[in-house]
Amino acid sequence: MISAREVERAVAEGQIIEDYPEDVRGPSCLMLGSGEGRPIHVVCSPKDEYLAIITAYVPDPSQWSPDFRRRVP
């Protein structure tokens, strides 16, 4: 479970690690932030009047580099 506070913190203090300018939902990005002692990934898309949160998840260490910034091939 990921709290709204964790998502807010990840977006406010995190870093963009992947950019998706051609996403079918509109331009979006993957952000890496931290929440309650764990990494959090948040996919979001800026809209005119709000920031759409598409998904938020705790990344699987087997699918990401140790710093959770790059996908493992």
PDB file of N, H, CA, C and O in Angstrom:
ATOM      1  N   MET A   1       0.846  -1.174   0.000  1.00  0.00           N
ATOM      2  CA  MET A   1       0.000   0.000   0.000  1.00  0.00           C
ATOM      3  C   MET A   1       0.896   1.244   0.000  1.00  0.00           C
ATOM      4  O   MET A   1       1.877   1.318   0.740  1.00  0.00           O
ATOM      5  N   ILE A   2       0.550   2.189  -0.818  1.00  0.00           N
ATOM      6  H   ILE A   2      -0.247   2.129  -1.419  1.00  0.00           H
ATOM      7  CA  ILE A   2       1.288   3.449  -0.909  1.00  0.00           C
ATOM      8  C   ILE A   2       0.333   4.568  -0.516  1.00  0.00           C
ATOM      9  O   ILE A   2      -0.767   4.678  -1.057  1.00  0.00           O
ATOM     10  N   SER A   3       0.756   5.379   0.412  1.00  0.00           N
ATOM     11  H   SER A   3       1.650   5.289   0.851  1.00  0.00           H
ATOM     12  CA  SER A   3      -0.109   6.458   0.892  1.00  0.00           C
ATOM     13  C   SER A   3      -0.069   7.648  -0.065  1.00  0.00           C
ATOM     14  O   SER A   3       0.870   7.809  -0.844  1.00  0.00           O
ATOM     15  N   ALA A   4      -1.102   8.469   0.012  1.00  0.00           N
ATOM     16  H   ALA A   4      -1.865   8.338   0.644  1.00  0.00           H
ATOM     17  CA  ALA A   4      -1.144   9.698  -0.787  1.00  0.00           C
ATOM     18  C   ALA A   4       0.026  10.597  -0.424  1.00  0.00           C
ATOM     19  O   ALA A   4       0.573  11.279  -1.291  1.00  0.00           O
ATOM     20  N   ARG A   5       0.414  10.609   0.831  1.00  0.00           N
ATOM     21  H   ARG A   5      -0.030  10.055   1.536  1.00  0.00           H
ATOM     22  CA  ARG A   5       1.546  11.430   1.279  1.00  0.00           C
ATOM     23  C   ARG A   5       2.846  10.979   0.595  1.00  0.00           C
ATOM     24  O   ARG A   5       3.665  11.811   0.206  1.00  0.00           O
ATOM     25  N   GLU A   6       3.029   9.661   0.452  1.00  0.00           N
ATOM     26  H   GLU A   6       2.364   8.985   0.769  1.00  0.00           H
ATOM     27  CA  GLU A   6       4.222   9.148  -0.224  1.00  0.00           C
ATOM     28  C   GLU A   6       4.243   9.579  -1.685  1.00  0.00           C
ATOM     29  O   GLU A   6       5.292   9.958  -2.206  1.00  0.00           O
ATOM     30  N   VAL A   7       3.095   9.522  -2.346  1.00  0.00           N
ATOM     31  H   VAL A   7       2.243   9.214  -1.923  1.00  0.00           H
ATOM     32  CA  VAL A   7       3.009   9.935  -3.750  1.00  0.00           C
ATOM     33  C   VAL A   7       3.305  11.423  -3.865  1.00  0.00           C
ATOM     34  O   VAL A   7       4.070  11.834  -4.738  1.00  0.00           O
ATOM     35  N   GLU A   8       2.710  12.234  -2.997  1.00  0.00           N
ATOM     36  H   GLU A   8       2.089  11.899  -2.288  1.00  0.00           H
ATOM     37  CA  GLU A   8       2.962  13.676  -3.014  1.00  0.00           C
ATOM     38  C   GLU A   8       4.445  13.974  -2.818  1.00  0.00           C
ATOM     39  O   GLU A   8       5.008  14.822  -3.510  1.00  0.00           O
ATOM     40  N   ARG A   9       5.069  13.282  -1.884  1.00  0.00           N
ATOM     41  H   ARG A   9       4.612  12.593  -1.322  1.00  0.00           H
ATOM     42  CA  ARG A   9       6.485  13.510  -1.611  1.00  0.00           C
ATOM     43  C   ARG A   9       7.342  13.091  -2.805  1.00  0.00           C
ATOM     44  O   ARG A   9       8.280  13.799  -3.169  1.00  0.00           O
ATOM     45  N   ALA A  10       7.028  11.955  -3.411  1.00  0.00           N
ATOM     46  H   ALA A  10       6.266  11.380  -3.115  1.00  0.00           H
ATOM     47  CA  ALA A  10       7.785  11.487  -4.572  1.00  0.00           C
ATOM     48  C   ALA A  10       7.717  12.496  -5.712  1.00  0.00           C
ATOM     49  O   ALA A  10       8.720  12.743  -6.382  1.00  0.00           O
ATOM     50  N   VAL A  11       6.554  13.074  -5.935  1.00  0.00           N
ATOM     51  H   VAL A  11       5.739  12.873  -5.391  1.00  0.00           H
ATOM     52  CA  VAL A  11       6.388  14.059  -7.012  1.00  0.00           C
ATOM     53  C   VAL A  11       7.075  15.376  -6.653  1.00  0.00           C
ATOM     54  O   VAL A  11       7.725  15.989  -7.500  1.00  0.00           O
ATOM     55  N   ALA A  12       6.934  15.809  -5.414  1.00  0.00           N
ATOM     56  H   ALA A  12       6.406  15.311  -4.726  1.00  0.00           H
ATOM     57  CA  ALA A  12       7.494  17.097  -4.994  1.00  0.00           C
ATOM     58  C   ALA A  12       9.016  17.071  -4.864  1.00  0.00           C
ATOM     59  O   ALA A  12       9.684  18.052  -5.189  1.00  0.00           O
ATOM     60  N   GLU A  13       9.562  15.958  -4.391  1.00  0.00           N
ATOM     61  H   GLU A  13       9.020  15.161  -4.127  1.00  0.00           H
ATOM     62  CA  GLU A  13      10.988  15.903  -4.080  1.00  0.00           C
ATOM     63  C   GLU A  13      11.782  14.935  -4.957  1.00  0.00           C
ATOM     64  O   GLU A  13      13.011  14.904  -4.893  1.00  0.00           O
ATOM     65  N   GLY A  14      11.092  14.153  -5.766  1.00  0.00           N
ATOM     66  H   GLY A  14      10.094  14.177  -5.819  1.00  0.00           H
ATOM     67  CA  GLY A  14      11.763  13.131  -6.560  1.00  0.00           C
ATOM     68  C   GLY A  14      12.384  13.672  -7.830  1.00  0.00           C
ATOM     69  O   GLY A  14      12.420  14.880  -8.065  1.00  0.00           O
ATOM     70  N   GLN A  15      12.873  12.746  -8.647  1.00  0.00           N
ATOM     71  H   GLN A  15      12.844  11.765  -8.456  1.00  0.00           H
ATOM     72  CA  GLN A  15      13.523  13.090  -9.902  1.00  0.00           C
ATOM     73  C   GLN A  15      12.885  12.318 -11.049  1.00  0.00           C
ATOM     74  O   GLN A  15      12.457  11.175 -10.888  1.00  0.00           O
ATOM     75  N   ILE A  16      12.829  12.961 -12.202  1.00  0.00           N
ATOM     76  H   ILE A  16      13.177  13.890 -12.333  1.00  0.00           H
ATOM     77  CA  ILE A  16      12.351  12.290 -13.401  1.00  0.00           C
ATOM     78  C   ILE A  16      13.446  11.337 -13.871  1.00  0.00           C
ATOM     79  O   ILE A  16      14.588  11.749 -14.076  1.00  0.00           O
ATOM     80  N   ILE A  17      13.095  10.064 -14.041  1.00  0.00           N
ATOM     81  H   ILE A  17      12.167   9.730 -13.874  1.00  0.00           H
ATOM     82  CA  ILE A  17      14.085   9.091 -14.510  1.00  0.00           C
ATOM     83  C   ILE A  17      13.775   8.582 -15.914  1.00  0.00           C
ATOM     84  O   ILE A  17      14.660   8.040 -16.576  1.00  0.00           O
ATOM     85  N   GLU A  18      12.551   8.742 -16.375  1.00  0.00           N
ATOM     86  H   GLU A  18      11.832   9.181 -15.837  1.00  0.00           H
ATOM     87  CA  GLU A  18      12.183   8.408 -17.754  1.00  0.00           C
ATOM     88  C   GLU A  18      11.145   9.424 -18.217  1.00  0.00           C
ATOM     89  O   GLU A  18      10.276   9.838 -17.450  1.00  0.00           O
ATOM     90  N   ASP A  19      11.249   9.817 -19.481  1.00  0.00           N
ATOM     91  H   ASP A  19      11.955   9.481 -20.104  1.00  0.00           H
ATOM     92  CA  ASP A  19      10.325  10.789 -20.062  1.00  0.00           C
ATOM     93  C   ASP A  19       9.574  10.106 -21.197  1.00  0.00           C
ATOM     94  O   ASP A  19      10.175   9.407 -22.013  1.00  0.00           O
ATOM     95  N   TYR A  20       8.271  10.305 -21.249  1.00  0.00           N
ATOM     96  H   TYR A  20       7.783  10.872 -20.587  1.00  0.00           H
ATOM     97  CA  TYR A  20       7.435   9.693 -22.283  1.00  0.00           C
ATOM     98  C   TYR A  20       6.663  10.796 -23.030  1.00  0.00           C
ATOM     99  O   TYR A  20       5.460  10.953 -22.824  1.00  0.00           O
ATOM    100  N   PRO A  21       7.348  11.555 -23.893  1.00  0.00           N
ATOM    101  CA  PRO A  21       6.680  12.682 -24.560  1.00  0.00           C
ATOM    102  C   PRO A  21       5.599  12.268 -25.550  1.00  0.00           C
ATOM    103  O   PRO A  21       4.722  13.069 -25.875  1.00  0.00           O
ATOM    104  N   GLU A  22       5.650  11.035 -26.033  1.00  0.00           N
ATOM    105  H   GLU A  22       6.362  10.385 -25.770  1.00  0.00           H
ATOM    106  CA  GLU A  22       4.686  10.572 -27.041  1.00  0.00           C
ATOM    107  C   GLU A  22       3.642   9.616 -26.473  1.00  0.00           C
ATOM    108  O   GLU A  22       2.984   8.915 -27.242  1.00  0.00           O
ATOM    109  N   ASP A  23       3.471   9.568 -25.182  1.00  0.00           N
ATOM    110  H   ASP A  23       4.006  10.138 -24.558  1.00  0.00           H
ATOM    111  CA  ASP A  23       2.505   8.663 -24.553  1.00  0.00           C
ATOM    112  C   ASP A  23       1.099   8.946 -25.085  1.00  0.00           C
ATOM    113  O   ASP A  23       0.744  10.102 -25.312  1.00  0.00           O
ATOM    114  N   VAL A  24       0.306   7.903 -25.282  1.00  0.00           N
ATOM    115  H   VAL A  24       0.595   6.964 -25.097  1.00  0.00           H
ATOM    116  CA  VAL A  24      -1.051   8.068 -25.820  1.00  0.00           C
ATOM    117  C   VAL A  24      -1.952   8.870 -24.875  1.00  0.00           C
ATOM    118  O   VAL A  24      -2.935   9.465 -25.316  1.00  0.00           O
ATOM    119  N   ARG A  25      -1.631   8.888 -23.601  1.00  0.00           N
ATOM    120  H   ARG A  25      -0.833   8.405 -23.242  1.00  0.00           H
ATOM    121  CA  ARG A  25      -2.413   9.675 -22.626  1.00  0.00           C
ATOM    122  C   ARG A  25      -1.976  11.126 -22.603  1.00  0.00           C
ATOM    123  O   ARG A  25      -2.565  11.948 -21.902  1.00  0.00           O
ATOM    124  N   GLY A  26      -0.947  11.437 -23.365  1.00  0.00           N
ATOM    125  H   GLY A  26      -0.469  10.769 -23.934  1.00  0.00           H
ATOM    126  CA  GLY A  26      -0.345  12.758 -23.351  1.00  0.00           C
ATOM    127  C   GLY A  26       1.038  12.637 -22.726  1.00  0.00           C
ATOM    128  O   GLY A  26       1.349  11.616 -22.113  1.00  0.00           O
ATOM    129  N   PRO A  27       1.863  13.653 -22.870  1.00  0.00           N
ATOM    130  CA  PRO A  27       3.207  13.592 -22.308  1.00  0.00           C
ATOM    131  C   PRO A  27       3.169  13.198 -20.825  1.00  0.00           C
ATOM    132  O   PRO A  27       2.342  13.690 -20.056  1.00  0.00           O
ATOM    133  N   SER A  28       4.075  12.308 -20.451  1.00  0.00           N
ATOM    134  H   SER A  28       4.746  11.908 -21.075  1.00  0.00           H
ATOM    135  CA  SER A  28       4.132  11.862 -19.064  1.00  0.00           C
ATOM    136  C   SER A  28       5.576  11.509 -18.727  1.00  0.00           C
ATOM    137  O   SER A  28       6.458  11.565 -19.584  1.00  0.00           O
ATOM    138  N   CYS A  29       5.800  11.149 -17.481  1.00  0.00           N
ATOM    139  H   CYS A  29       5.083  11.104 -16.785  1.00  0.00           H
ATOM    140  CA  CYS A  29       7.139  10.783 -17.053  1.00  0.00           C
ATOM    141  C   CYS A  29       7.067   9.816 -15.877  1.00  0.00           C
ATOM    142  O   CYS A  29       6.045   9.697 -15.201  1.00  0.00           O
ATOM    143  N   LEU A  30       8.181   9.134 -15.657  1.00  0.00           N
ATOM    144  H   LEU A  30       9.011   9.231 -16.205  1.00  0.00           H
ATOM    145  CA  LEU A  30       8.342   8.260 -14.511  1.00  0.00           C
ATOM    146  C   LEU A  30       9.250   8.968 -13.526  1.00  0.00           C
ATOM    147  O   LEU A  30      10.351   9.393 -13.874  1.00  0.00           O
ATOM    148  N   MET A  31       8.783   9.093 -12.300  1.00  0.00           N
ATOM    149  H   MET A  31       7.888   8.748 -12.017  1.00  0.00           H
ATOM    150  CA  MET A  31       9.560   9.755 -11.262  1.00  0.00           C
ATOM    151  C   MET A  31       9.973   8.757 -10.200  1.00  0.00           C
ATOM    152  O   MET A  31       9.245   7.815  -9.889  1.00  0.00           O
ATOM    153  N   LEU A  32      11.157   8.982  -9.651  1.00  0.00           N
ATOM    154  H   LEU A  32      11.748   9.748  -9.904  1.00  0.00           H
ATOM    155  CA  LEU A  32      11.650   8.195  -8.527  1.00  0.00           C
ATOM    156  C   LEU A  32      11.685   9.097  -7.307  1.00  0.00           C
ATOM    157  O   LEU A  32      12.280  10.175  -7.331  1.00  0.00           O
ATOM    158  N   GLY A  33      11.052   8.653  -6.259  1.00  0.00           N
ATOM    159  H   GLY A  33      10.569   7.778  -6.240  1.00  0.00           H
ATOM    160  CA  GLY A  33      11.076   9.373  -4.999  1.00  0.00           C
ATOM    161  C   GLY A  33      11.189   8.380  -3.872  1.00  0.00           C
ATOM    162  O   GLY A  33      11.309   7.175  -4.095  1.00  0.00           O
ATOM    163  N   SER A  34      11.151   8.886  -2.673  1.00  0.00           N
ATOM    164  H   SER A  34      11.054   9.865  -2.491  1.00  0.00           H
ATOM    165  CA  SER A  34      11.221   7.977  -1.530  1.00  0.00           C
ATOM    166  C   SER A  34      10.001   8.186  -0.660  1.00  0.00           C
ATOM    167  O   SER A  34       9.494   9.297  -0.505  1.00  0.00           O
ATOM    168  N   GLY A  35       9.562   7.109  -0.113  1.00  0.00           N
ATOM    169  H   GLY A  35       9.974   6.207  -0.238  1.00  0.00           H
ATOM    170  CA  GLY A  35       8.435   7.166   0.797  1.00  0.00           C
ATOM    171  C   GLY A  35       8.690   6.224   1.950  1.00  0.00           C
ATOM    172  O   GLY A  35       9.055   5.068   1.738  1.00  0.00           O
ATOM    173  N   GLU A  36       8.513   6.678   3.111  1.00  0.00           N
ATOM    174  H   GLU A  36       8.217   7.617   3.284  1.00  0.00           H
ATOM    175  CA  GLU A  36       8.613   5.869   4.326  1.00  0.00           C
ATOM    176  C   GLU A  36       9.705   4.804   4.262  1.00  0.00           C
ATOM    177  O   GLU A  36       9.463   3.638   4.570  1.00  0.00           O
ATOM    178  N   GLY A  37      10.914   5.215   3.858  1.00  0.00           N
ATOM    179  H   GLY A  37      11.111   6.163   3.608  1.00  0.00           H
ATOM    180  CA  GLY A  37      12.052   4.313   3.856  1.00  0.00           C
ATOM    181  C   GLY A  37      12.152   3.363   2.687  1.00  0.00           C
ATOM    182  O   GLY A  37      12.903   2.389   2.745  1.00  0.00           O
ATOM    183  N   ARG A  38      11.415   3.623   1.632  1.00  0.00           N
ATOM    184  H   ARG A  38      10.805   4.414   1.585  1.00  0.00           H
ATOM    185  CA  ARG A  38      11.466   2.744   0.461  1.00  0.00           C
ATOM    186  C   ARG A  38      11.368   3.580  -0.803  1.00  0.00           C
ATOM    187  O   ARG A  38      10.834   4.689  -0.777  1.00  0.00           O
ATOM    188  N   PRO A  39      11.887   3.048  -1.927  1.00  0.00           N
ATOM    189  CA  PRO A  39      11.751   3.777  -3.189  1.00  0.00           C
ATOM    190  C   PRO A  39      10.319   3.692  -3.689  1.00  0.00           C
ATOM    191  O   PRO A  39       9.629   2.697  -3.467  1.00  0.00           O
ATOM    192  N   ILE A  40       9.884   4.739  -4.361  1.00  0.00           N
ATOM    193  H   ILE A  40      10.445   5.548  -4.541  1.00  0.00           H
ATOM    194  CA  ILE A  40       8.545   4.799  -4.963  1.00  0.00           C
ATOM    195  C   ILE A  40       8.709   5.295  -6.398  1.00  0.00           C
ATOM    196  O   ILE A  40       9.420   6.269  -6.643  1.00  0.00           O
ATOM    197  N   HIS A  41       8.058   4.634  -7.332  1.00  0.00           N
ATOM    198  H   HIS A  41       7.480   3.842  -7.133  1.00  0.00           H
ATOM    199  CA  HIS A  41       7.967   5.114  -8.706  1.00  0.00           C
ATOM    200  C   HIS A  41       6.561   5.668  -8.916  1.00  0.00           C
ATOM    201  O   HIS A  41       5.572   5.059  -8.509  1.00  0.00           O
ATOM    202  N   VAL A  42       6.491   6.823  -9.553  1.00  0.00           N
ATOM    203  H   VAL A  42       7.295   7.318  -9.883  1.00  0.00           H
ATOM    204  CA  VAL A  42       5.207   7.453  -9.861  1.00  0.00           C
ATOM    205  C   VAL A  42       5.222   7.857 -11.327  1.00  0.00           C
ATOM    206  O   VAL A  42       6.120   8.572 -11.772  1.00  0.00           O
ATOM    207  N   VAL A  43       4.223   7.395 -12.078  1.00  0.00           N
ATOM    208  H   VAL A  43       3.494   6.814 -11.716  1.00  0.00           H
ATOM    209  CA  VAL A  43       4.043   7.839 -13.454  1.00  0.00           C
ATOM    210  C   VAL A  43       2.980   8.920 -13.415  1.00  0.00           C
ATOM    211  O   VAL A  43       1.878   8.708 -12.908  1.00  0.00           O
ATOM    212  N   CYS A  44       3.321  10.085 -13.956  1.00  0.00           N
ATOM    213  H   CYS A  44       4.216  10.258 -14.367  1.00  0.00           H
ATOM    214  CA  CYS A  44       2.377  11.204 -13.917  1.00  0.00           C
ATOM    215  C   CYS A  44       2.393  11.959 -15.237  1.00  0.00           C
ATOM    216  O   CYS A  44       3.324  11.856 -16.035  1.00  0.00           O
ATOM    217  N   SER A  45       1.324  12.724 -15.432  1.00  0.00           N
ATOM    218  H   SER A  45       0.567  12.809 -14.783  1.00  0.00           H
ATOM    219  CA  SER A  45       1.143  13.469 -16.669  1.00  0.00           C
ATOM    220  C   SER A  45       0.585  14.853 -16.337  1.00  0.00           C
ATOM    221  O   SER A  45      -0.516  14.963 -15.799  1.00  0.00           O
ATOM    222  N   PRO A  46       1.345  15.917 -16.657  1.00  0.00           N
ATOM    223  CA  PRO A  46       0.836  17.254 -16.374  1.00  0.00           C
ATOM    224  C   PRO A  46      -0.308  17.624 -17.314  1.00  0.00           C
ATOM    225  O   PRO A  46      -0.214  17.437 -18.527  1.00  0.00           O
ATOM    226  N   LYS A  47      -1.359  18.137 -16.754  1.00  0.00           N
ATOM    227  H   LYS A  47      -1.436  18.289 -15.768  1.00  0.00           H
ATOM    228  CA  LYS A  47      -2.504  18.649 -17.513  1.00  0.00           C
ATOM    229  C   LYS A  47      -2.583  20.151 -17.276  1.00  0.00           C
ATOM    230  O   LYS A  47      -1.830  20.683 -16.460  1.00  0.00           O
ATOM    231  N   ASP A  48      -3.475  20.841 -17.970  1.00  0.00           N
ATOM    232  H   ASP A  48      -4.086  20.409 -18.633  1.00  0.00           H
ATOM    233  CA  ASP A  48      -3.578  22.296 -17.814  1.00  0.00           C
ATOM    234  C   ASP A  48      -3.887  22.720 -16.377  1.00  0.00           C
ATOM    235  O   ASP A  48      -3.328  23.699 -15.882  1.00  0.00           O
ATOM    236  N   GLU A  49      -4.766  21.991 -15.718  1.00  0.00           N
ATOM    237  H   GLU A  49      -5.220  21.196 -16.120  1.00  0.00           H
ATOM    238  CA  GLU A  49      -5.221  22.431 -14.395  1.00  0.00           C
ATOM    239  C   GLU A  49      -4.816  21.502 -13.251  1.00  0.00           C
ATOM    240  O   GLU A  49      -5.120  21.789 -12.093  1.00  0.00           O
ATOM    241  N   TYR A  50      -4.140  20.403 -13.552  1.00  0.00           N
ATOM    242  H   TYR A  50      -3.893  20.170 -14.493  1.00  0.00           H
ATOM    243  CA  TYR A  50      -3.777  19.456 -12.487  1.00  0.00           C
ATOM    244  C   TYR A  50      -2.677  18.518 -12.979  1.00  0.00           C
ATOM    245  O   TYR A  50      -2.342  18.503 -14.163  1.00  0.00           O
ATOM    246  N   LEU A  51      -2.134  17.755 -12.074  1.00  0.00           N
ATOM    247  H   LEU A  51      -2.406  17.767 -11.112  1.00  0.00           H
ATOM    248  CA  LEU A  51      -1.166  16.716 -12.401  1.00  0.00           C
ATOM    249  C   LEU A  51      -1.871  15.380 -12.268  1.00  0.00           C
ATOM    250  O   LEU A  51      -2.313  15.016 -11.179  1.00  0.00           O
ATOM    251  N   ALA A  52      -1.979  14.650 -13.364  1.00  0.00           N
ATOM    252  H   ALA A  52      -1.619  14.946 -14.249  1.00  0.00           H
ATOM    253  CA  ALA A  52      -2.629  13.343 -13.343  1.00  0.00           C
ATOM    254  C   ALA A  52      -1.623  12.290 -12.880  1.00  0.00           C
ATOM    255  O   ALA A  52      -0.551  12.140 -13.466  1.00  0.00           O
ATOM    256  N   ILE A  53      -1.977  11.577 -11.837  1.00  0.00           N
ATOM    257  H   ILE A  53      -2.847  11.698 -11.360  1.00  0.00           H
ATOM    258  CA  ILE A  53      -1.162  10.465 -11.364  1.00  0.00           C
ATOM    259  C   ILE A  53      -1.704   9.213 -12.055  1.00  0.00           C
ATOM    260  O   ILE A  53      -2.849   8.819 -11.831  1.00  0.00           O
ATOM    261  N   ILE A  54      -0.889   8.604 -12.880  1.00  0.00           N
ATOM    262  H   ILE A  54       0.041   8.924 -13.061  1.00  0.00           H
ATOM    263  CA  ILE A  54      -1.326   7.440 -13.642  1.00  0.00           C
ATOM    264  C   ILE A  54      -1.174   6.176 -12.805  1.00  0.00           C
ATOM    265  O   ILE A  54      -2.086   5.351 -12.739  1.00  0.00           O
ATOM    266  N   THR A  55      -0.020   6.032 -12.170  1.00  0.00           N
ATOM    267  H   THR A  55       0.721   6.702 -12.224  1.00  0.00           H
ATOM    268  CA  THR A  55       0.202   4.884 -11.290  1.00  0.00           C
ATOM    269  C   THR A  55       1.342   5.198 -10.337  1.00  0.00           C
ATOM    270  O   THR A  55       2.181   6.058 -10.603  1.00  0.00           O
ATOM    271  N   ALA A  56       1.352   4.493  -9.241  1.00  0.00           N
ATOM    272  H   ALA A  56       0.670   3.794  -9.025  1.00  0.00           H
ATOM    273  CA  ALA A  56       2.444   4.575  -8.267  1.00  0.00           C
ATOM    274  C   ALA A  56       2.700   3.159  -7.766  1.00  0.00           C
ATOM    275  O   ALA A  56       1.764   2.403  -7.508  1.00  0.00           O
ATOM    276  N   TYR A  57       3.965   2.813  -7.633  1.00  0.00           N
ATOM    277  H   TYR A  57       4.725   3.427  -7.843  1.00  0.00           H
ATOM    278  CA  TYR A  57       4.299   1.457  -7.204  1.00  0.00           C
ATOM    279  C   TYR A  57       5.677   1.425  -6.558  1.00  0.00           C
ATOM    280  O   TYR A  57       6.495   2.325  -6.751  1.00  0.00           O
ATOM    281  N   VAL A  58       5.911   0.381  -5.797  1.00  0.00           N
ATOM    282  H   VAL A  58       5.247  -0.350  -5.641  1.00  0.00           H
ATOM    283  CA  VAL A  58       7.235   0.104  -5.236  1.00  0.00           C
ATOM    284  C   VAL A  58       7.953  -0.748  -6.281  1.00  0.00           C
ATOM    285  O   VAL A  58       7.495  -1.846  -6.597  1.00  0.00           O
ATOM    286  N   PRO A  59       9.066  -0.262  -6.821  1.00  0.00           N
ATOM    287  CA  PRO A  59       9.738  -1.001  -7.890  1.00  0.00           C
ATOM    288  C   PRO A  59      10.321  -2.327  -7.403  1.00  0.00           C
ATOM    289  O   PRO A  59      10.813  -2.438  -6.280  1.00  0.00           O
ATOM    290  N   ASP A  60      10.251  -3.321  -8.274  1.00  0.00           N
ATOM    291  H   ASP A  60       9.851  -3.231  -9.187  1.00  0.00           H
ATOM    292  CA  ASP A  60      10.789  -4.658  -8.005  1.00  0.00           C
ATOM    293  C   ASP A  60      12.305  -4.620  -8.195  1.00  0.00           C
ATOM    294  O   ASP A  60      12.770  -4.313  -9.292  1.00  0.00           O
ATOM    295  N   PRO A  61      13.088  -4.923  -7.155  1.00  0.00           N
ATOM    296  CA  PRO A  61      14.549  -4.869  -7.283  1.00  0.00           C
ATOM    297  C   PRO A  61      15.108  -5.764  -8.390  1.00  0.00           C
ATOM    298  O   PRO A  61      16.193  -5.487  -8.901  1.00  0.00           O
ATOM    299  N   SER A  62      14.411  -6.814  -8.769  1.00  0.00           N
ATOM    300  H   SER A  62      13.529  -7.040  -8.354  1.00  0.00           H
ATOM    301  CA  SER A  62      14.905  -7.696  -9.830  1.00  0.00           C
ATOM    302  C   SER A  62      14.742  -7.077 -11.220  1.00  0.00           C
ATOM    303  O   SER A  62      15.331  -7.565 -12.185  1.00  0.00           O
ATOM    304  N   GLN A  63      13.952  -6.016 -11.332  1.00  0.00           N
ATOM    305  H   GLN A  63      13.473  -5.620 -10.548  1.00  0.00           H
ATOM    306  CA  GLN A  63      13.702  -5.389 -12.628  1.00  0.00           C
ATOM    307  C   GLN A  63      14.392  -4.040 -12.785  1.00  0.00           C
ATOM    308  O   GLN A  63      14.324  -3.423 -13.848  1.00  0.00           O
ATOM    309  N   TRP A  64      15.062  -3.577 -11.714  1.00  0.00           N
ATOM    310  H   TRP A  64      15.117  -4.078 -10.850  1.00  0.00           H
ATOM    311  CA  TRP A  64      15.676  -2.246 -11.713  1.00  0.00           C
ATOM    312  C   TRP A  64      17.101  -2.315 -11.194  1.00  0.00           C
ATOM    313  O   TRP A  64      17.462  -3.221 -10.443  1.00  0.00           O
ATOM    314  N   SER A  65      17.901  -1.346 -11.606  1.00  0.00           N
ATOM    315  H   SER A  65      17.607  -0.610 -12.216  1.00  0.00           H
ATOM    316  CA  SER A  65      19.266  -1.233 -11.091  1.00  0.00           C
ATOM    317  C   SER A  65      19.195  -0.993  -9.577  1.00  0.00           C
ATOM    318  O   SER A  65      18.133  -0.642  -9.063  1.00  0.00           O
ATOM    319  N   PRO A  66      20.304  -1.177  -8.861  1.00  0.00           N
ATOM    320  CA  PRO A  66      20.275  -1.000  -7.408  1.00  0.00           C
ATOM    321  C   PRO A  66      19.790   0.379  -6.941  1.00  0.00           C
ATOM    322  O   PRO A  66      19.258   0.503  -5.837  1.00  0.00           O
ATOM    323  N   ASP A  67      19.969   1.415  -7.771  1.00  0.00           N
ATOM    324  H   ASP A  67      20.401   1.314  -8.667  1.00  0.00           H
ATOM    325  CA  ASP A  67      19.483   2.754  -7.393  1.00  0.00           C
ATOM    326  C   ASP A  67      18.062   3.020  -7.906  1.00  0.00           C
ATOM    327  O   ASP A  67      17.536   4.118  -7.723  1.00  0.00           O
ATOM    328  N   PHE A  68      17.441   2.024  -8.545  1.00  0.00           N
ATOM    329  H   PHE A  68      17.868   1.132  -8.693  1.00  0.00           H
ATOM    330  CA  PHE A  68      16.060   2.078  -9.058  1.00  0.00           C
ATOM    331  C   PHE A  68      15.855   3.135 -10.138  1.00  0.00           C
ATOM    332  O   PHE A  68      14.738   3.616 -10.328  1.00  0.00           O
ATOM    333  N   ARG A  69      16.928   3.504 -10.850  1.00  0.00           N
ATOM    334  H   ARG A  69      17.836   3.114 -10.696  1.00  0.00           H
ATOM    335  CA  ARG A  69      16.844   4.520 -11.899  1.00  0.00           C
ATOM    336  C   ARG A  69      16.843   3.936 -13.309  1.00  0.00           C
ATOM    337  O   ARG A  69      16.384   4.588 -14.247  1.00  0.00           O
ATOM    338  N   ARG A  70      17.350   2.718 -13.466  1.00  0.00           N
ATOM    339  H   ARG A  70      17.723   2.189 -12.704  1.00  0.00           H
ATOM    340  CA  ARG A  70      17.444   2.105 -14.790  1.00  0.00           C
ATOM    341  C   ARG A  70      16.857   0.707 -14.765  1.00  0.00           C
ATOM    342  O   ARG A  70      17.037  -0.047 -13.808  1.00  0.00           O
ATOM    343  N   ARG A  71      16.148   0.375 -15.842  1.00  0.00           N
ATOM    344  H   ARG A  71      16.002   0.987 -16.620  1.00  0.00           H
ATOM    345  CA  ARG A  71      15.592  -0.970 -15.968  1.00  0.00           C
ATOM    346  C   ARG A  71      16.714  -1.969 -16.252  1.00  0.00           C
ATOM    347  O   ARG A  71      17.666  -1.671 -16.973  1.00  0.00           O
ATOM    348  N   VAL A  72      16.582  -3.132 -15.680  1.00  0.00           N
ATOM    349  H   VAL A  72      15.809  -3.374 -15.093  1.00  0.00           H
ATOM    350  CA  VAL A  72      17.538  -4.204 -15.920  1.00  0.00           C
ATOM    351  C   VAL A  72      17.115  -4.927 -17.190  1.00  0.00           C
ATOM    352  O   VAL A  72      15.953  -5.311 -17.330  1.00  0.00           O
ATOM    353  N   PRO A  73      18.064  -5.119 -18.129  1.00  0.00           N
ATOM    354  CA  PRO A  73      17.690  -5.805 -19.381  1.00  0.00           C
ATOM    355  C   PRO A  73      17.318  -7.253 -19.171  1.00  0.00           C
ATOM    356  O   PRO A  73      16.985  -7.950 -20.130  1.00  0.00           O
TER     357      PRO A  73
END
